[in-house]
Amino acid sequence: MVALIKEDKISVGGVETDNHLILAAGVLGTTGASLRRMLDLGAGAAVTKSIGPFPKEGHKGPCVYVMEGAVMNAMGLPNPSSDFVNELECLGGKPVIASIFGANPDEFSEVASWFEGKVRGFELNVSCPHAQGYGAQIGSDPDMVRECTRAVAKTGVPTWVKLTPNVTDITEIGIAAEEGGASAVVAINTVKALRISTGLRRPLLGNGTGGLSGPAVFPIALRCVWELYEALSIPVVGCGGVSSADNVIEMIMAGASAVEIGSAVLDGVDIFEKISSELYSDEGEKIGDILGCAH
Protein backbone atom coordinates (compact mmCIF):
# COMPACT_ATOMS: atom_id res chain seq x y z
CA MET A 1 0.00 0.00 0.00
CA VAL A 2 1.17 3.56 -0.68
CA ALA A 3 2.06 5.33 2.58
CA LEU A 4 2.80 8.93 3.59
CA ILE A 5 5.78 10.44 5.35
CA LYS A 6 4.61 12.05 8.59
CA GLU A 7 5.26 15.77 8.37
CA ASP A 8 6.11 17.93 11.39
CA LYS A 9 3.80 20.74 10.31
CA ILE A 10 0.58 20.19 8.42
CA SER A 11 -1.60 23.08 7.28
CA VAL A 12 -4.82 22.54 5.34
CA GLY A 13 -6.82 25.53 4.21
CA GLY A 14 -5.14 27.72 6.83
CA VAL A 15 -5.78 25.27 9.68
CA GLU A 16 -2.79 23.61 11.35
CA THR A 17 -3.48 19.97 12.20
CA ASP A 18 -1.48 17.20 13.88
CA ASN A 19 -2.02 14.77 10.98
CA HIS A 20 -4.19 14.34 7.87
CA LEU A 21 -7.13 12.68 9.69
CA ILE A 22 -9.90 14.89 11.09
CA LEU A 23 -12.96 14.00 13.15
CA ALA A 24 -16.03 14.94 11.06
CA ALA A 25 -18.81 17.15 12.40
CA GLY A 26 -21.64 15.53 14.30
CA VAL A 27 -19.67 12.55 15.58
CA LEU A 28 -18.55 12.76 19.25
CA GLY A 29 -18.28 16.52 18.90
CA THR A 30 -21.10 17.47 21.24
CA THR A 31 -18.98 18.19 24.34
CA GLY A 32 -15.50 19.47 25.07
CA ALA A 33 -14.67 16.18 26.78
CA SER A 34 -15.64 14.08 23.75
CA LEU A 35 -13.69 16.36 21.39
CA ARG A 36 -10.60 16.11 23.60
CA ARG A 37 -10.98 12.32 23.81
CA MET A 38 -10.90 11.98 20.01
CA LEU A 39 -7.87 14.28 19.74
CA ASP A 40 -6.09 12.23 22.42
CA LEU A 41 -6.97 9.08 20.44
CA GLY A 42 -5.18 10.27 17.33
CA ALA A 43 -7.42 12.66 15.40
CA GLY A 44 -5.26 15.38 13.85
CA ALA A 45 -8.07 17.89 14.36
CA ALA A 46 -11.73 17.71 15.36
CA VAL A 47 -14.85 19.42 14.03
CA THR A 48 -17.59 20.22 16.53
CA LYS A 49 -21.25 19.33 16.26
CA SER A 50 -22.95 21.99 14.13
CA ILE A 51 -23.93 25.04 16.17
CA GLY A 52 -26.68 27.44 15.07
CA PRO A 53 -28.19 30.79 16.05
CA PHE A 54 -30.89 29.29 18.29
CA PRO A 55 -31.10 26.19 20.52
CA LYS A 56 -32.73 23.26 18.67
CA GLU A 57 -33.98 19.94 20.01
CA GLY A 58 -33.81 18.26 16.61
CA HIS A 59 -36.16 15.74 15.03
CA LYS A 60 -38.19 13.14 16.88
CA GLY A 61 -36.74 9.63 16.97
CA PRO A 62 -35.68 7.25 15.69
CA CYS A 63 -32.87 9.52 14.49
CA VAL A 64 -30.24 6.94 13.48
CA TYR A 65 -30.50 3.65 11.56
CA VAL A 66 -27.39 1.49 11.16
CA MET A 67 -27.33 -1.04 8.33
CA GLU A 68 -24.64 -3.15 6.71
CA GLY A 69 -22.14 -0.83 5.04
CA ALA A 70 -24.03 2.37 5.73
CA VAL A 71 -25.64 4.60 8.34
CA MET A 72 -28.70 6.81 7.91
CA ASN A 73 -29.51 9.69 10.27
CA ALA A 74 -31.92 12.58 10.59
CA MET A 75 -30.87 14.46 13.72
CA GLY A 76 -32.29 17.84 12.66
CA LEU A 77 -29.28 19.87 13.84
CA PRO A 78 -29.90 19.61 17.62
CA ASN A 79 -27.59 22.01 19.47
CA PRO A 80 -27.41 24.32 22.52
CA SER A 81 -26.46 27.36 20.42
CA SER A 82 -24.16 29.91 22.14
CA ASP A 83 -24.00 27.86 25.36
CA PHE A 84 -21.73 25.43 23.48
CA VAL A 85 -18.88 27.95 23.55
CA ASN A 86 -18.20 27.03 27.19
CA GLU A 87 -17.39 23.47 26.07
CA LEU A 88 -14.22 24.74 24.39
CA GLU A 89 -12.61 25.94 27.64
CA CYS A 90 -11.13 22.52 28.44
CA LEU A 91 -9.47 22.14 25.03
CA GLY A 92 -6.59 24.57 25.61
CA GLY A 93 -5.75 25.58 22.06
CA LYS A 94 -6.15 22.10 20.57
CA PRO A 95 -6.90 21.91 16.80
CA VAL A 96 -10.67 22.35 16.91
CA ILE A 97 -12.83 23.60 14.04
CA ALA A 98 -16.31 24.97 14.79
CA SER A 99 -19.07 23.70 12.53
CA ILE A 100 -21.67 26.45 12.27
CA PHE A 101 -24.96 26.94 10.46
CA GLY A 102 -27.53 29.66 9.85
CA ALA A 103 -30.39 30.60 7.58
CA ASN A 104 -28.69 33.64 6.04
CA PRO A 105 -25.39 35.57 6.06
CA ASP A 106 -26.31 37.55 9.19
CA GLU A 107 -26.98 34.40 11.21
CA PHE A 108 -23.74 32.80 10.02
CA SER A 109 -21.86 35.97 10.98
CA GLU A 110 -23.45 36.08 14.44
CA VAL A 111 -22.63 32.45 15.24
CA ALA A 112 -19.07 32.84 13.96
CA SER A 113 -18.53 35.83 16.28
CA TRP A 114 -19.06 33.59 19.33
CA PHE A 115 -16.08 31.42 18.37
CA GLU A 116 -13.51 34.01 17.23
CA GLY A 117 -10.21 33.47 19.07
CA LYS A 118 -11.40 30.11 20.42
CA VAL A 119 -11.07 27.79 17.38
CA ARG A 120 -8.59 27.32 14.54
CA GLY A 121 -11.22 27.53 11.84
CA PHE A 122 -14.86 27.45 10.83
CA GLU A 123 -16.68 24.81 8.82
CA LEU A 124 -19.91 26.16 7.30
CA ASN A 125 -22.65 23.54 7.28
CA VAL A 126 -24.54 24.34 4.07
CA SER A 127 -25.17 20.69 3.38
CA CYS A 128 -27.28 18.93 6.05
CA PRO A 129 -30.08 17.29 4.00
CA HIS A 130 -32.76 17.15 6.69
CA ALA A 131 -33.12 20.59 8.35
CA GLN A 132 -35.84 22.90 7.06
CA GLY A 133 -34.46 26.34 6.18
CA TYR A 134 -30.85 25.40 6.84
CA GLY A 135 -28.11 23.15 5.47
CA ALA A 136 -28.62 21.92 1.94
CA GLN A 137 -31.40 24.44 1.34
CA ILE A 138 -28.69 27.11 1.65
CA GLY A 139 -26.03 24.96 0.01
CA SER A 140 -27.96 24.34 -3.21
CA ASP A 141 -28.08 28.10 -3.95
CA PRO A 142 -24.69 29.38 -5.17
CA ASP A 143 -25.54 33.01 -4.37
CA MET A 144 -26.41 32.15 -0.76
CA VAL A 145 -23.27 30.04 -0.41
CA ARG A 146 -21.14 32.90 -1.73
CA GLU A 147 -22.67 35.46 0.65
CA CYS A 148 -22.74 33.23 3.73
CA THR A 149 -19.09 32.33 3.12
CA ARG A 150 -18.19 35.99 2.68
CA ALA A 151 -19.93 36.88 5.96
CA VAL A 152 -17.76 34.40 7.90
CA ALA A 153 -14.50 34.73 5.95
CA LYS A 154 -14.37 38.44 6.76
CA THR A 155 -13.47 37.45 10.35
CA GLY A 156 -10.06 36.43 9.02
CA VAL A 157 -10.44 32.98 10.57
CA PRO A 158 -9.85 30.09 8.10
CA THR A 159 -13.24 29.23 6.65
CA TRP A 160 -14.09 25.81 5.22
CA VAL A 161 -17.41 25.16 3.46
CA LYS A 162 -18.92 21.67 3.70
CA LEU A 163 -20.78 20.91 0.48
CA THR A 164 -23.81 18.77 -0.27
CA PRO A 165 -23.69 16.07 -2.96
CA ASN A 166 -27.45 16.53 -3.44
CA VAL A 167 -27.05 19.03 -6.29
CA THR A 168 -26.72 18.72 -10.04
CA ASP A 169 -23.23 20.24 -10.17
CA ILE A 170 -21.18 20.37 -6.95
CA THR A 171 -18.44 22.39 -8.67
CA GLU A 172 -20.86 25.30 -9.17
CA ILE A 173 -21.36 25.46 -5.40
CA GLY A 174 -17.66 24.98 -4.72
CA ILE A 175 -16.77 27.86 -7.02
CA ALA A 176 -19.29 30.07 -5.20
CA ALA A 177 -17.63 29.20 -1.88
CA GLU A 178 -14.21 30.01 -3.32
CA GLU A 179 -15.51 33.36 -4.65
CA GLY A 180 -16.87 34.10 -1.16
CA GLY A 181 -13.43 33.71 0.38
CA ALA A 182 -13.42 30.08 1.52
CA SER A 183 -9.98 28.76 2.40
CA ALA A 184 -11.09 25.15 1.69
CA VAL A 185 -14.15 23.10 0.82
CA VAL A 186 -15.17 19.82 2.44
CA ALA A 187 -16.82 17.15 0.28
CA ILE A 188 -19.23 15.65 1.12
CA ASN A 189 -22.03 15.74 3.66
CA THR A 190 -24.56 12.89 3.68
CA VAL A 191 -26.62 11.75 0.68
CA LYS A 192 -30.40 12.21 1.03
CA ALA A 193 -32.00 8.79 1.46
CA LEU A 194 -35.01 6.83 2.72
CA ARG A 195 -35.76 3.39 4.20
CA ILE A 196 -39.24 2.06 5.10
CA SER A 197 -40.19 -0.53 7.70
CA THR A 198 -42.51 -2.85 5.80
CA GLY A 199 -43.81 -4.24 9.11
CA LEU A 200 -44.73 -0.82 10.47
CA ARG A 201 -45.61 0.59 7.03
CA ARG A 202 -43.78 3.85 7.73
CA PRO A 203 -40.27 5.27 7.36
CA LEU A 204 -37.64 3.92 9.73
CA LEU A 205 -36.56 7.42 10.77
CA GLY A 206 -38.84 9.79 12.64
CA ASN A 207 -38.20 12.52 10.08
CA GLY A 208 -38.97 10.24 7.13
CA THR A 209 -35.95 10.95 4.96
CA GLY A 210 -32.39 11.19 6.29
CA GLY A 211 -28.76 11.41 5.24
CA LEU A 212 -26.79 8.33 4.18
CA SER A 213 -23.14 7.95 5.25
CA GLY A 214 -20.62 5.15 5.68
CA PRO A 215 -18.73 3.01 3.13
CA ALA A 216 -21.70 2.97 0.71
CA VAL A 217 -21.18 6.66 -0.10
CA PHE A 218 -17.38 6.53 -0.50
CA PRO A 219 -17.47 6.35 -4.34
CA ILE A 220 -19.81 9.36 -4.43
CA ALA A 221 -17.52 11.35 -2.13
CA LEU A 222 -14.48 10.37 -4.17
CA ARG A 223 -16.16 11.53 -7.38
CA CYS A 224 -17.02 14.90 -5.79
CA VAL A 225 -13.45 15.40 -4.53
CA TRP A 226 -12.20 14.57 -8.04
CA GLU A 227 -14.49 17.15 -9.68
CA LEU A 228 -13.77 19.88 -7.11
CA TYR A 229 -10.00 19.38 -7.35
CA GLU A 230 -10.19 20.11 -11.08
CA ALA A 231 -12.51 23.13 -10.67
CA LEU A 232 -11.01 24.97 -7.65
CA SER A 233 -7.75 26.58 -6.57
CA ILE A 234 -8.36 26.15 -2.82
CA PRO A 235 -7.77 22.82 -1.01
CA VAL A 236 -10.40 20.09 -0.91
CA VAL A 237 -10.95 18.06 2.27
CA GLY A 238 -12.42 14.61 1.55
CA CYS A 239 -15.27 13.26 3.69
CA GLY A 240 -17.67 10.38 3.19
CA GLY A 241 -17.26 6.69 3.92
CA VAL A 242 -13.53 6.78 4.72
CA SER A 243 -12.72 3.75 6.89
CA SER A 244 -9.18 2.63 5.99
CA ALA A 245 -5.71 3.96 5.21
CA ASP A 246 -6.17 2.87 1.59
CA ASN A 247 -9.38 4.95 1.42
CA VAL A 248 -7.33 7.95 2.62
CA ILE A 249 -4.71 7.42 -0.08
CA GLU A 250 -7.45 7.08 -2.71
CA MET A 251 -8.96 10.39 -1.56
CA ILE A 252 -5.53 12.09 -1.74
CA MET A 253 -4.95 10.74 -5.25
CA ALA A 254 -8.35 12.19 -6.24
CA GLY A 255 -7.29 15.57 -4.85
CA ALA A 256 -7.98 15.71 -1.08
CA SER A 257 -5.40 17.50 1.09
CA ALA A 258 -6.82 15.83 4.22
CA VAL A 259 -9.80 13.65 5.08
CA GLU A 260 -12.57 13.72 7.66
CA ILE A 261 -13.78 10.52 9.30
CA GLY A 262 -17.25 10.15 10.81
CA SER A 263 -19.29 6.96 10.55
CA ALA A 264 -16.21 4.72 10.90
CA VAL A 265 -15.95 5.88 14.52
CA LEU A 266 -18.92 3.56 15.14
CA ASP A 267 -16.51 0.65 14.58
CA GLY A 268 -14.26 1.89 17.40
CA VAL A 269 -13.01 5.17 18.78
CA ASP A 270 -9.46 4.00 18.06
CA ILE A 271 -10.08 4.29 14.30
CA PHE A 272 -7.67 7.24 13.98
CA GLU A 273 -4.79 5.34 15.60
CA LYS A 274 -5.53 2.27 13.44
CA ILE A 275 -5.53 4.22 10.19
CA SER A 276 -2.45 6.27 11.18
CA SER A 277 -0.45 3.11 11.91
CA GLU A 278 -0.91 2.04 8.27
CA LEU A 279 -0.99 5.48 6.64
CA TYR A 280 2.39 6.77 7.82
CA SER A 281 5.79 5.24 7.18
CA ASP A 282 9.39 6.51 7.19
CA GLU A 283 9.62 5.01 3.67
CA GLY A 284 6.42 6.73 2.56
CA GLU A 285 5.92 9.53 0.07
CA LYS A 286 5.34 13.25 0.53
CA ILE A 287 1.65 14.07 0.15
CA GLY A 288 2.53 16.65 -2.48
CA ASP A 289 3.94 13.92 -4.70
CA ILE A 290 0.63 12.00 -4.83
CA LEU A 291 -1.95 14.76 -4.33
CA GLY A 292 -4.29 14.58 -7.31
CA CYS A 293 -1.93 12.21 -9.12
CA ALA A 294 -4.82 10.13 -10.50
CA HIS A 295 -5.96 12.97 -12.77
Secondary structure, DSSP 4 states (H G I P E B T S, - for coil): ---BPPPS-EEETTEEESSSEEEPTTSS-SSHHHHHHHHHTT-SEEEPPPB-SS-B--PPSP-EEEETTEEEE-----B-GGGGGGGGGGGTT--EEEEE--SSHHHHHHHHHHHTTTSSEEEEE---TT-TTSTHHHHT-HHHHHHHHHHHHTT-S-EEEEEPS-SS-HHHHHHHHHHTT-SEEEE--PEEE--EETTTTEESBTTBSEEEESGGGHHHHHHHHHHHHHH-SS-EEEESS--SHHHHHHHHHHTEEEEEE-GGGGG-TTHHHHHHHHHB-TT-B-HHHHTTTT-
